[in-house]
Structures are given as C-alpha cells and as structure tokens.
C-alpha cells in the first residue's frame, strides 16, 4: 500500500507540474487502455532451405514486420530459423504475452502435413521420411497451445505456408499443402494462403502472392479482421485466376481491427467525457516514472507493485546496472521447511546472467509432466537470475535426443536440461545413448519429485492382479511396475501401451488389473473416483492420497537439473543457488503441490548430493538391462 501511495503521489506531482493540472479538452476522445490490449507479433520468414530454397519468405517477413510495427505491434522477427531455434523462438515470444494481449503470428515458408498435423520445417531440416518431420519442424498445434496457455485475448495466425511439400517423394501419404486444424483453442482465427490440401505460389515479384495482397489491405482503417481477410482472399483468387483460394478457420470472441477508423469503437478503446483526466495504465505510469528517476528506490517500487509485470525483467536488468547497494530488496515469501537454505549470491557472480537468455531443454513433448515442472521452474529462476528463461522441448528416443542436444551445447550455463528417471534408465535399455549418467554432465541439483502410486479399479484387489499397464518399455509406469509392484502384485504381467492414456482406459474398462505410475499422472483419476490408490512410496498431504499404505523400495518420480560438461564451477554454483531459492518460493511450491509434486530440499539439491544420488539410481535400475531388446 505504501508503494502504491508513493507511485500515486509522484504521478500527481508530475500531472500538476507548475501548478497546472493536465486535463483533456474539447469533445469526447478515445483512450487506449493498454493494460489489456498490448499488441504483440511473431513474424517468421523461412527461405534458405537446404532441399528446396524459396525466393520470397524473408522479404515477406521483413515487409510484414514494418507494416505491423507501424500499426502499433511489438514485433519479434525471425529469419530462417533452424532446428535449435524452434523452441527458444516460440517460448521466448510466449513469455512476453500477458492475459488479454492481442497476438498475431505471421509465417512465410514451407509447410507440410503428416497424418493431419501441420508442421513448419526448419531451414536445416533433415527429413528422409514422415517420422523425421516432428523433430525438424515447428508443430503448429503446439504453437497454438502456447498462445492459449499465455491467455492471449486475440490469437490471429496468418500462414503463407502452403508452398509445395519439398519432401513429398519420401512421404507415404503424398499429402499436399496443409491440413485443417481440428483442435484450435477458442478465440483463434487462422488464415491460410490457400485451401487445405492445396499449394500456394511463392510469387513472381518481391513477395508471395498471398502476402502481397495482405500487405495491401492490412492497414485499411475501420475494417474488421473478418472482412479484411475476405478481401484478401478475393484478391488472391482473382490474381491467381482461381488457382489459389485462401482459407479461413476459427473465429474471435470480439471485434478486432488492425487499424481502427475514425469513430470506430473497439474493446480496447473507451470514450472519455469532456473535462475528465486521461485514464492511463497505472503500470505504465509506474514504469515510466522509474525510468525517468533511474534510481534503485523507484525500480524497487515498480517491482514491489508489479513483480511479474511486463517490464519486470527490464527493471531487474536496470537494477543490476546500478551500484551493488542498489540491488533489489528480497521480497519476503513463505518458504517451506527446508534442509538446504540458499546462500546469498556472491556479489561478483550474482549478476552473471542479467539480461541473458537461458534455455532449459526438456527431452519430452510439451504438455508432459516434466514440461509443466520446467515451465514452473523457469518462471522462478527468471526472477532470481534477472534473465529470460525459456523451455525448449526436444522429444524423441525416450529422452535421448534432448540429452544429446545438451551434450553438444556450450558449457556457459545458458543451456541446461531438466530430466527425469529416464536419464539413468535409457542407457540400460539402449545399446548406445552417447552419454554416461554419472560423468557426462555437470550436476546443478535435484529439483522435484512425486511418489509412485499403485492404483486399481475401485473395489478390486491389487494382490490378485495378473496384468499391469505401462506407457511403454522404460517409461515411468514400467519402472514403477517392475519395482513397486513386486511386493504387491508379484504375478502381474507387464502390458506396454503406446502412452499411459490407453493403458488407463483399459484399466477402467476391466481389461487390465492394476497400474503403477507417478502421483502426478494418476492424481486426476484418483481424485475423481475412477481409480483407487492402494499403495504409495512416500506420504502425501493431498486428501486423495492421505492414508494410503506405504510401499517400500520404489523411490520417487524425480527431476534433476543438468549442465554441459565443463561448465565453470562458479556458474554451476550460481545456478544451484537459484534452484535452492526456487524451492523456497511459496507460489512455486503450491503450484507443484497441486499436481502431487514437491520440491527436493535435502542434500540431493546440491551438486555433490545429486552426483551421489544419480550414481545410486544408476545402480538401482541396472536390472532394466533385461529389457534392452
């Protein structure tokens, strides 16, 4: 409250400078309220493909960047993204979005579909068959999910991405162009350069045909987006003599104008009567005052009021550039009881990551349990390190592809990896993974864990179980079944599925007798009463798991943070301090707890403790070699 009053009093002083209150004069005016209508755009142009280069996409992206900037968008522009850029591009952009923001994504380049899913290939894609596409491309559905997770108020995708598939000869399906999007989040409007299954022209001029017409129409004042896209479609169809017909999918929940006309009323604009002071976003006012003052007190005042505000990262970077005494005061948080307490960061290394971008590799798909852990951790680390921390999903080969990515990364602390039990199990299951768990990487610290839980259909007996389901050989549910179930269901036979979802469905239908998996995975079905927990490897405070019988010997479903081999000790120490401090953040702890997980706050959170733990886990799971085939 004191901070808010300070900001208000200083704002009032600014508005009444020289004894004159600044009021609006004349008739009614329109005032933009940017607190819920920030305009952000991601613009990508891919042209320099190894297999089939294109002429115009980079020109398209540059022209669209200039046009959108003039229309008031903050534009993130990327040219010729490579495979390593996909995750950091999407995640870096998504971290800028605040709830209610207006978001536009423009892409020009090749686009392909595989089994009805749309992908935007990287320029260095190595695609020999359909199976290679997901690892070399941006999944359009994943992009839409990220925008929806960020709670963008308006989501518009403009896709000049239907150039002919350069890899079609190696595909079994022979599909052309892009497919219809069946699962787009609500409030999403997509405009394809041509109909599903068709291809678009790259253009004979400096821009593609679709982009040319889009650029011509996009800044017409007072035209709703739906009408504007109809005009673009008609112009493209006419110019192509009917061979190219743009396609619209989805809808917005309200009105949207790239450029409002005179008298146009839109959701983010409000009329103000004569003589009423201009209504401004208080966060913008606070930030502008902090910038003008350029003092630690004002930057801290802004951060105290808006700890997760749109300028928070910039404010922390500005603070780091002031004298050491100007460093931001720690914001008190309710921390859980912890064996390990974060040391104060050494002033010489505290600011080593300020203003930089740190990438956390997650070797599994977006939406997985470990992906959720990583995104929650990234948010907390970002605040402590004054850096942008993004998550890069690199799924494939049971986590080995992502691990190999870290293996080839620079040892500068800017690329990390969050991995789970599969880190020590995969080398037992595969003849060659390219890494040794105990020695190939630097240990930063263990992060989170959840107990393994044994579950059955309500009213059935796990001791009589003859079959147990898993999400596949080597997955967490297989590890749990092969260890924890030994004492409860010694006769149960392993039935692997392609993912745990179908296995759980068969369990509920009575085709499978028991399942053993992480509490994170089973908690929703247990809480809803569809499954009954009959064994757990660690006590839980969650009501649906309290009182469940403890089962010895199973350990937990854990995650740990790793850095490339050779990362300097001072860098590892600073990262470890941030990790320990994250475990004392009440919001982070609560977020994990809602999913049945908890922070690791014993000796394992330190690099030496993690090293010993990984060695123990390696030995513990050595029996999995029997499944190596």
C-alpha positions in Angstrom: 0.0 0.0 0.0 2.9 2.4 0.8 4.4 1.7 -2.6 1.1 2.4 -4.3 0.6 5.6 -2.5 4.2 6.6 -3.3 3.6 6.0 -7.0 0.3 7.9 -6.9 1.7 10.9 -5.2 4.6 11.1 -7.6 2.3 10.7 -10.5 0.1 13.5 -9.1 3.2 15.7 -8.8 4.0 15.1 -12.4 0.5 15.8 -13.6 0.3 19.1 -11.6 3.7 20.4 -12.6 3.9 24.2 -12.4 0.6 24.4 -10.6 -1.4 23.3 -13.7 -3.4 20.1 -13.8 -3.3 18.4 -17.2 -6.9 17.8 -18.3 -8.3 16.8 -21.7 -10.0 19.5 -23.6 -12.6 19.5 -26.3 -15.2 16.9 -27.1 -15.1 13.2 -26.3 -11.9 11.3 -27.2 -10.9 7.7 -27.4 -8.3 6.4 -24.9 -6.4 3.2 -25.4 -6.2 1.0 -22.3 -3.0 -1.0 -23.0 -3.2 -3.0 -19.8 -5.4 -5.5 -21.6 -4.7 -4.7 -25.2 -0.9 -4.9 -25.8 -0.2 -5.8 -29.4 2.5 -8.5 -30.0 3.5 -10.2 -33.2 5.8 -13.1 -34.1 6.9 -12.8 -37.7 8.9 -15.6 -39.3 10.3 -16.0 -42.8 12.0 -19.2 -43.9 13.6 -19.3 -47.3 17.1 -20.8 -47.2 16.1 -24.4 -47.1 18.8 -27.0 -47.9 16.5 -29.1 -50.0 14.2 -26.6 -51.7 15.0 -22.9 -51.2 12.4 -20.2 -51.7 12.7 -16.7 -53.0 10.3 -14.5 -51.1 9.6 -15.6 -47.5 12.3 -13.4 -45.9 11.1 -10.4 -48.0 7.6 -11.2 -46.8 8.6 -11.3 -43.2 10.5 -8.0 -43.4 7.6 -6.3 -45.1 5.2 -7.6 -42.6 7.4 -6.6 -39.7 7.5 -3.0 -41.0 3.7 -2.9 -41.5 2.9 -4.3 -38.1 5.3 -2.0 -36.3 3.6 0.9 -37.9 0.3 -0.5 -36.7 1.5 -0.4 -33.1 2.7 -4.0 -32.7 5.8 -5.0 -30.8 7.3 -7.4 -33.3 9.6 -10.4 -32.8 11.0 -11.1 -36.2 12.9 -14.3 -37.1 14.6 -15.2 -40.4 15.5 -18.8 -41.5 15.0 -20.5 -38.1 17.0 -23.7 -37.6 16.0 -26.7 -35.6 17.8 -25.4 -32.5 15.9 -22.1 -32.8 12.3 -23.5 -32.7 11.8 -23.9 -29.0 13.6 -20.7 -27.9 11.7 -18.7 -30.6 8.3 -19.9 -29.5 9.0 -19.9 -25.8 10.7 -16.5 -25.8 7.8 -15.0 -27.6 5.2 -16.7 -25.4 6.9 -15.3 -22.2 6.1 -11.7 -23.4 2.4 -12.4 -23.6 0.1 -11.2 -20.8 -3.5 -12.2 -20.4 -5.7 -10.3 -22.8 -3.0 -9.3 -25.2 -3.6 -9.2 -28.9 -1.3 -11.6 -30.6 -0.6 -12.0 -34.4 1.7 -14.7 -35.8 2.8 -14.4 -39.5 4.7 -17.2 -41.1 6.1 -17.5 -44.7 7.9 -20.6 -45.9 7.3 -24.3 -46.5 4.5 -26.1 -44.6 3.8 -29.8 -44.5 1.2 -32.1 -43.0 1.7 -35.5 -41.6 -1.3 -37.6 -40.6 -3.4 -34.4 -40.4 -1.0 -32.5 -38.2 0.6 -29.3 -39.6 4.3 -28.6 -39.3 6.6 -25.7 -40.3 10.0 -27.1 -41.2 13.3 -25.5 -40.1 15.6 -24.5 -42.9 18.2 -27.1 -41.9 15.6 -29.9 -41.6 16.9 -33.4 -42.3 13.8 -35.2 -43.4 14.0 -38.6 -45.1 10.6 -39.8 -44.1 7.4 -38.7 -42.3 8.8 -39.8 -39.0 11.6 -37.2 -39.2 9.1 -34.3 -39.6 8.2 -33.7 -35.9 11.9 -33.5 -34.8 12.8 -31.0 -37.6 9.8 -28.7 -37.5 7.5 -26.4 -35.5 4.3 -28.2 -34.7 1.5 -25.7 -35.4 -0.8 -27.2 -32.8 1.9 -26.8 -30.1 2.3 -23.1 -31.1 -1.5 -22.6 -30.7 -1.3 -24.3 -27.3 1.4 -22.0 -26.1 -0.6 -18.9 -27.1 -3.6 -20.3 -25.3 -1.6 -21.1 -22.2 -0.4 -17.5 -22.2 -4.1 -16.4 -22.2 -3.8 -14.2 -25.2 -7.1 -12.4 -25.7 -6.8 -12.4 -29.5 -4.9 -15.1 -31.4 -4.5 -14.5 -35.2 -2.4 -16.7 -37.4 -1.5 -15.6 -41.0 0.1 -18.5 -42.8 1.7 -18.1 -46.2 3.0 -21.6 -45.5 1.4 -23.8 -48.2 4.2 -23.8 -50.7 4.6 -27.3 -52.2 6.0 -30.0 -50.0 9.7 -30.5 -50.9 9.8 -33.8 -49.1 6.7 -35.3 -50.7 8.6 -38.1 -52.6 9.7 -39.6 -49.3 6.3 -39.4 -47.6 3.9 -42.3 -47.7 0.7 -40.2 -47.7 1.5 -37.9 -50.6 -0.5 -35.1 -48.9 -0.1 -31.6 -50.4 -0.3 -28.3 -48.6 -1.6 -28.0 -45.0 -4.4 -29.8 -43.3 -7.5 -28.3 -41.5 -6.8 -27.6 -37.8 -9.3 -29.6 -35.8 -8.3 -28.6 -32.3 -7.6 -24.9 -32.3 -8.2 -23.1 -29.0 -11.2 -20.9 -28.6 -10.7 -17.3 -29.7 -8.3 -18.3 -32.6 -8.6 -17.0 -36.1 -6.4 -18.6 -38.8 -5.9 -17.5 -42.4 -4.2 -19.9 -44.8 -2.7 -18.8 -48.1 -4.8 -21.5 -49.8 -7.3 -24.2 -49.1 -6.4 -27.3 -47.1 -4.6 -29.8 -49.3 -3.6 -27.2 -51.9 -0.4 -25.3 -52.6 0.3 -21.5 -52.8 2.5 -19.6 -55.2 5.8 -18.1 -54.0 5.1 -15.1 -56.3 7.0 -13.7 -59.2 7.7 -10.3 -57.6 9.4 -9.5 -54.3 6.6 -11.0 -52.2 4.4 -14.1 -52.3 1.0 -13.6 -53.9 -0.8 -14.0 -50.6 1.5 -11.7 -48.7 1.3 -9.1 -51.4 -2.5 -8.8 -51.1 -2.3 -9.0 -47.3 0.1 -6.1 -47.2 -2.1 -4.1 -49.5 -5.2 -4.4 -47.3 -4.0 -4.8 -43.7 -3.8 -1.1 -42.8 -7.2 -0.1 -44.2 -8.8 1.9 -41.4 -12.0 0.7 -39.8 -12.1 -2.7 -41.4 -12.9 -5.7 -39.1 -10.5 -8.6 -39.4 -13.1 -10.9 -40.8 -14.0 -8.5 -43.6 -10.3 -7.7 -44.3 -9.5 -11.4 -44.8 -12.4 -11.8 -47.1 -11.0 -9.0 -49.3 -7.5 -10.6 -49.2 -9.0 -14.0 -50.2 -10.9 -12.5 -53.1 -7.9 -10.5 -54.4 -5.7 -13.6 -54.3 -8.2 -15.8 -56.0 -8.6 -13.2 -58.7 -4.9 -12.7 -59.2 -4.3 -16.4 -59.5 -7.3 -16.9 -61.8 -8.9 -19.2 -59.3 -6.0 -21.5 -58.8 -5.3 -20.2 -55.2 -8.1 -19.7 -52.8 -7.2 -18.6 -49.2 -9.0 -20.3 -46.4 -10.2 -19.0 -43.0 -10.7 -21.2 -39.9 -11.8 -20.3 -36.4 -13.2 -17.1 -35.0 -12.6 -14.4 -32.5 -14.7 -13.7 -29.5 -14.9 -9.9 -30.1 -14.1 -7.3 -32.7 -10.5 -6.8 -33.9 -9.1 -4.1 -36.2 -5.6 -3.8 -37.4 -6.2 -0.1 -37.8 -9.3 1.5 -36.2 -11.0 4.1 -38.3 -12.5 7.4 -37.1 -15.5 6.8 -34.9 -14.7 3.0 -34.6 -15.4 1.6 -31.2 -13.3 -1.4 -30.2 -13.0 -3.4 -27.0 -9.7 -1.8 -26.0 -10.8 1.8 -26.6 -13.1 3.8 -24.2 -14.7 7.2 -24.7 -13.8 9.8 -22.1 -16.2 12.8 -21.5 -15.0 16.4 -21.7 -13.0 17.6 -18.7 -12.1 14.1 -17.4 -8.4 13.4 -16.9 -6.9 10.8 -19.3 -7.2 7.3 -18.0 -3.8 5.6 -18.1 -2.5 2.2 -17.3 -1.0 2.6 -13.8 1.7 0.0 -14.5 2.9 2.0 -17.5 2.9 5.2 -15.3 5.0 3.4 -12.6 7.5 2.1 -15.2 7.9 5.5 -16.9 8.5 7.1 -13.5 11.1 4.5 -12.6 12.9 5.1 -15.9 12.9 8.8 -15.5 14.2 8.6 -11.9 16.6 5.8 -12.7 17.1 5.0 -9.0 17.1 1.8 -7.1 14.2 3.0 -5.0 11.9 3.6 -7.9 12.8 0.4 -9.7 12.2 -1.5 -6.4 8.9 0.4 -6.0 7.8 -0.8 -9.5 8.9 -4.4 -8.8 7.1 -4.5 -5.5 3.9 -3.4 -7.1 4.3 -5.5 -10.3 6.7 -8.4 -9.5 5.5 -10.2 -12.7 4.8 -7.1 -14.7 5.5 -6.6 -18.4 8.7 -4.6 -17.6 9.8 -6.7 -14.6 12.8 -8.3 -16.4 13.9 -5.0 -17.8 13.6 -3.4 -14.3 15.9 -6.1 -12.8 18.4 -5.6 -15.5 18.4 -1.9 -14.9 18.9 -2.5 -11.1 21.9 -4.7 -11.8 23.5 -1.9 -13.7 23.4 0.4 -10.7 25.7 0.2 -7.7 25.7 -3.0 -5.6 23.9 -1.2 -2.9 21.1 -0.6 -5.3 20.3 -4.3 -5.7 16.6 -5.1 -5.2 15.5 -6.0 -1.7 14.3 -9.6 -1.4 10.5 -9.9 -1.4 9.5 -12.0 1.6 7.9 -15.3 0.8 6.6 -18.1 2.9 9.1 -20.9 2.4 8.6 -24.5 3.4 10.8 -26.0 6.0 14.0 -27.0 4.1 17.2 -28.8 4.9 19.1 -26.7 2.4 18.9 -22.9 2.6 20.1 -20.8 -0.3 23.4 -18.9 0.4 23.4 -15.2 -0.5 24.8 -14.9 -4.0 28.4 -13.8 -4.3 28.3 -10.1 -5.5 30.9 -11.0 -8.0 28.7 -13.6 -9.6 25.2 -12.6 -8.7 24.6 -10.7 -11.9 26.4 -13.0 -14.3 23.1 -13.9 -16.1 21.5 -10.5 -16.0 19.7 -9.7 -19.3 20.7 -13.1 -20.9 18.6 -15.9 -22.2 18.8 -19.3 -20.5 17.3 -22.3 -22.3 16.1 -25.4 -20.3 15.9 -28.4 -22.6 13.1 -30.8 -21.8 13.6 -34.1 -23.6 9.9 -34.8 -23.8 6.9 -33.3 -25.5 5.1 -30.1 -24.5 2.3 -30.8 -22.0 4.1 -33.7 -20.3 4.5 -33.7 -16.5 8.2 -32.8 -16.7 7.4 -30.0 -19.2 5.0 -28.5 -16.6 7.7 -28.7 -14.0 10.2 -27.0 -16.2 7.9 -24.1 -17.1 7.1 -23.5 -13.4 10.8 -23.6 -12.5 11.7 -21.3 -15.4 9.4 -18.6 -14.1 11.0 -18.6 -10.7 14.6 -18.8 -12.0 14.0 -15.9 -14.3 13.2 -13.6 -11.4 16.2 -14.6 -9.4 18.7 -14.6 -12.2 17.3 -11.5 -13.9 17.3 -13.5 -17.2 14.9 -14.7 -19.7 14.5 -18.5 -19.0 12.8 -20.4 -21.8 11.9 -24.1 -22.2 12.9 -26.0 -25.4 11.1 -29.3 -25.9 13.3 -31.8 -27.7 11.3 -35.1 -27.6 12.4 -38.4 -29.1 14.1 -41.7 -28.3 12.8 -41.8 -24.7 14.6 -38.6 -23.9 17.9 -39.4 -25.6 17.6 -36.8 -28.4 17.2 -33.9 -25.9 20.1 -35.3 -23.8 22.3 -35.4 -26.8 21.4 -31.7 -27.5 22.8 -30.8 -24.1 25.8 -32.9 -24.8 26.7 -30.7 -27.8 25.8 -27.4 -26.1 28.4 -24.8 -25.0 29.4 -25.0 -21.3 28.4 -21.4 -20.5 25.4 -22.0 -18.2 23.0 -20.7 -20.9 21.8 -24.2 -21.8 20.5 -26.6 -19.2 18.4 -29.7 -19.1 15.6 -30.9 -16.8 15.4 -34.7 -17.0 13.7 -37.4 -15.0 14.3 -41.1 -14.1 14.7 -41.9 -17.7 18.1 -40.2 -17.6 19.6 -43.2 -15.8 17.3 -45.9 -17.3 17.8 -45.2 -21.0 21.5 -46.2 -21.1 20.5 -49.5 -19.5 17.8 -50.1 -22.2 19.7 -48.9 -25.3 23.0 -50.2 -26.6 24.3 -46.7 -27.2 22.9 -43.4 -25.9 26.1 -41.4 -26.2 26.3 -40.4 -22.6 27.1 -41.8 -19.1 24.7 -40.5 -16.4 27.4 -40.1 -13.7 30.1 -38.3 -15.7 28.9 -36.8 -19.0 27.3 -33.6 -17.4 27.7 -31.2 -14.6 25.2 -31.6 -11.8 23.3 -28.5 -10.8 20.9 -30.1 -8.3 17.8 -32.2 -8.0 14.5 -30.3 -8.5 11.2 -32.0 -7.8 9.7 -35.4 -7.0 6.4 -37.2 -6.7 5.7 -40.6 -5.1 4.9 -43.7 -7.2 1.3 -44.7 -6.7 -0.4 -48.1 -7.2 -4.0 -47.9 -8.4 -6.8 -50.3 -9.2 -10.5 -50.0 -10.1 -12.5 -49.3 -7.0 -13.3 -52.5 -5.1 -10.6 -54.7 -6.7 -7.6 -56.3 -5.1 -4.1 -55.5 -6.3 -2.7 -58.7 -4.8 -4.7 -60.7 -7.2 -3.7 -58.7 -10.3 -2.5 -60.7 -13.3 -1.7 -57.8 -15.6 -0.4 -54.2 -15.2 -0.3 -51.4 -17.8 2.5 -49.1 -18.7 3.1 -46.3 -21.2 5.8 -48.4 -22.9 9.0 -50.2 -22.1 11.3 -47.9 -20.0 8.6 -45.4 -19.1 8.0 -44.3 -15.6 4.9 -46.6 -15.3 7.1 -49.5 -16.4 9.8 -48.7 -13.8 7.1 -48.4 -11.2 5.5 -51.7 -12.2 8.8 -53.5 -12.3 9.9 -52.4 -8.8 7.0 -51.3 -6.6 4.5 -53.9 -7.8 6.9 -56.8 -6.9 5.7 -56.7 -3.3 2.0 -56.0 -4.0 1.3 -57.9 -7.3 4.1 -60.4 -7.8 2.3 -62.3 -10.5 1.3 -59.3 -12.6 2.4 -59.4 -16.2 3.7 -56.3 -18.0 1.4 -55.0 -20.8 3.1 -52.0 -22.5 1.0 -49.4 -24.4 1.8 -46.5 -26.6 1.3 -43.9 -23.9 -0.2 -44.3 -20.5 -3.6 -43.0 -21.6 -4.8 -46.1 -23.4 -3.5 -48.3 -20.6 -5.5 -46.3 -18.0 -8.6 -46.6 -20.3 -8.2 -50.4 -20.4 -7.8 -50.5 -16.6 -11.0 -48.6 -16.1 -12.7 -50.9 -18.6 -11.6 -54.0 -16.8 -9.1 -55.3 -19.4 -6.1 -54.6 -17.2 -5.9 -55.2 -13.4 -3.5 -52.6 -11.9 -1.3 -49.7 -12.8 1.6 -48.1 -11.1 2.7 -44.6 -12.0 3.7 -41.1 -10.7 1.1 -39.4 -8.5 1.2 -36.6 -11.0 -0.1 -38.9 -13.7 -2.7 -40.7 -11.6 -4.0 -38.0 -9.3 -6.8 -36.7 -11.6 -8.4 -40.2 -12.0 -7.9 -40.9 -8.3 -9.5 -37.6 -7.2 -12.5 -38.2 -9.5 -13.0 -41.7 -8.0 -12.4 -43.5 -11.3 -9.3 -45.2 -9.7 -8.5 -46.1 -6.1 -5.0 -45.7 -4.7 -3.9 -48.8 -2.8 -0.1 -48.1 -2.4 2.3 -45.2 -2.3 6.0 -44.9 -2.0 6.1 -41.6 0.0 3.5 -40.0 2.2 1.4 -37.2 0.6 -0.5 -34.4 2.2 -3.1 -34.4 -0.6 -6.5 -35.5 0.7 -7.0 -38.1 -2.1 -3.6 -39.7 -1.3 -3.6 -39.4 2.5 -3.8 -42.7 4.5 -2.7 -44.9 1.5 -0.5 -47.8 2.6 3.2 -47.2 2.1 5.1 -49.5 -0.2 8.8 -49.9 0.3 11.6 -49.8 -2.2 10.2 -47.8 -5.0 11.7 -44.4 -4.6 10.1 -41.5 -6.4 9.5 -40.0 -9.8 12.1 -37.3 -9.8 13.5 -34.5 -11.9 17.0 -33.0 -11.9 18.8 -30.1 -13.5 22.0 -30.7 -15.5 24.5 -28.5 -17.3 27.1 -29.3 -20.1 30.3 -30.9 -19.0 33.0 -28.2 -18.4 30.6 -25.5 -17.2 32.7 -23.4 -14.8 32.2 -24.1 -11.1 31.2 -20.5 -10.4 28.4 -20.7 -13.0 27.1 -24.0 -11.6 27.2 -22.6 -8.1 25.1 -19.5 -9.1 22.6 -21.8 -10.9 22.4 -24.0 -7.8 21.8 -21.1 -5.5 18.9 -20.0 -7.8 17.5 -23.6 -7.8 17.6 -23.8 -4.0 15.9 -20.4 -3.7 13.2 -21.5 -6.1 12.4 -24.3 -3.7 11.7 -21.7 -1.0 9.2 -19.8 -3.3 5.7 -20.3 -1.8 3.9 -19.9 -5.2 6.2 -22.4 -6.9 5.8 -24.9 -4.1 2.0 -24.5 -4.2 1.9 -24.9 -7.9 3.8 -28.2 -7.7 1.7 -29.4 -4.8 -1.5 -29.1 -6.8 -0.1 -31.7 -9.2 1.1 -34.1 -6.5 4.7 -33.0 -6.7 7.1 -31.4 -4.2 10.5 -29.7 -4.2 13.6 -31.6 -3.3 15.1 -29.7 -0.4 17.5 -32.3 1.2 21.2 -32.9 0.3 20.2 -34.0 -3.2 19.5 -30.4 -4.2 23.3 -29.7 -4.1 25.6 -30.8 -6.9 27.5 -33.3 -4.8 24.3 -34.8 -3.4 22.9 -35.1 -6.9 26.0 -36.8 -8.1 25.7 -39.5 -5.4 22.0 -39.8 -6.0 22.4 -40.3 -9.8 25.1 -42.9 -9.1 22.8 -44.8 -6.7 19.9 -44.6 -9.2 22.1 -45.9 -12.0 22.9 -49.0 -9.9 19.3 -49.3 -8.7 17.9 -49.6 -12.2 20.6 -51.8 -13.7 18.1 -54.7 -13.8 16.4 -52.9 -16.6 19.1 -54.2 -19.0 17.0 -57.4 -19.3 14.6 -55.3 -21.4 17.3 -53.9 -23.7 15.9 -55.6 -26.8 
